[in-house]
Amino acid sequence: MKVGDIVALKSGGPDMTLCKLEGEFAHCCWFNGDAFYKQEIPVSALAVNEAKVKAADDKAAAAERALAKAEADNKAAAAADARAAAAKAAR
């Protein structure tokens, strides 16, 4: 279990984000509608939702790849614009 994992009580309940670990206790945060909750819960009472953690990690990785591609595309477009401006100025 690590900070950022999506967890739930072993007995059931809402998905929560593990926000902080302190010894044998986890500080968990979650929303219910517009209401924000946080609670200190024994680690032994929690289970990590591996599927949701993997899905969240995959989504974050895809966003990072999309950002890197957009940055590369912007650099390529800027370089093309600079080459065109230089060619026009050389005429």
C-alpha positions as CSV (number, residue, x, y, z in Angstrom):
1,M,0.0,0.0,0.0
2,K,1.3,3.4,-0.9
3,V,0.1,7.0,-0.9
4,G,-2.1,7.6,-3.9
5,D,-3.5,4.1,-4.1
6,I,-7.3,3.6,-4.4
7,V,-8.5,1.7,-1.4
8,A,-11.7,0.6,0.2
9,L,-12.6,-1.1,3.5
10,K,-12.3,-4.8,3.3
11,S,-15.9,-4.9,4.5
12,G,-17.1,-2.7,1.6
13,G,-17.8,1.0,1.1
14,P,-16.7,3.8,-1.2
15,D,-13.4,4.0,-3.1
16,M,-11.0,6.2,-1.2
17,T,-7.6,7.7,-1.9
18,L,-4.9,6.8,0.5
19,C,-3.5,10.3,1.3
20,K,-1.0,9.6,4.1
21,L,0.5,6.6,5.9
22,E,1.4,6.8,9.6
23,G,2.5,3.6,11.0
24,E,-0.4,1.2,11.1
25,F,-2.9,3.9,10.1
26,A,-3.9,5.3,6.7
27,H,-5.4,8.7,6.2
28,C,-8.0,8.2,3.5
29,C,-9.9,10.8,1.5
30,W,-13.0,10.5,-0.6
31,F,-16.0,12.4,-2.0
32,N,-19.6,11.6,-1.6
33,G,-21.4,14.0,-4.0
34,D,-20.0,17.4,-3.3
35,A,-19.0,16.5,0.3
36,F,-15.3,15.8,1.0
37,Y,-14.4,13.3,3.7
38,K,-11.2,12.2,5.4
39,Q,-10.7,9.5,8.0
40,E,-7.9,7.7,9.7
41,I,-8.4,4.0,9.2
42,P,-6.3,1.0,10.3
43,V,-4.3,-0.3,7.4
44,S,-5.4,-3.8,8.3
45,A,-9.0,-2.8,7.5
46,L,-8.2,-1.7,3.9
47,A,-7.7,-3.4,0.6
48,V,-6.1,-1.9,-2.5
49,N,-8.3,-1.9,-5.6
50,E,-5.5,-3.0,-8.0
51,A,-7.7,-2.7,-11.1
52,K,-8.6,0.9,-10.4
53,V,-5.0,1.8,-9.4
54,K,-3.8,0.3,-12.7
55,A,-6.5,2.1,-14.7
56,A,-5.6,5.4,-13.0
57,D,-1.8,4.8,-13.7
58,D,-2.6,3.9,-17.3
59,K,-4.7,7.1,-17.7
60,A,-1.9,9.2,-16.2
61,A,0.7,7.6,-18.5
62,A,-1.5,8.2,-21.5
63,A,-1.9,11.9,-20.5
64,E,1.9,12.2,-20.2
65,R,2.4,10.7,-23.6
66,A,-0.2,13.0,-25.2
67,L,1.4,16.0,-23.5
68,A,4.9,15.0,-24.8
69,K,3.5,14.5,-28.3
70,A,1.8,17.9,-28.2
71,E,5.0,19.6,-27.0
72,A,7.0,17.8,-29.8
73,D,4.4,18.8,-32.4
74,N,4.5,22.4,-31.2
75,K,8.3,22.5,-31.4
76,A,8.2,21.0,-34.9
77,A,5.6,23.6,-36.0
78,A,7.6,26.4,-34.5
79,A,10.8,25.2,-36.3
80,A,8.9,25.0,-39.6
81,D,7.6,28.5,-39.0
82,A,11.1,29.7,-38.3
83,R,12.5,28.0,-41.5
84,A,9.7,29.6,-43.5
85,A,10.4,33.1,-42.1
86,A,14.1,32.6,-42.7
87,A,13.5,31.6,-46.3
88,K,11.2,34.5,-46.9
89,A,13.7,36.9,-45.4
90,A,16.5,35.5,-47.6
91,R,14.6,36.4,-50.7
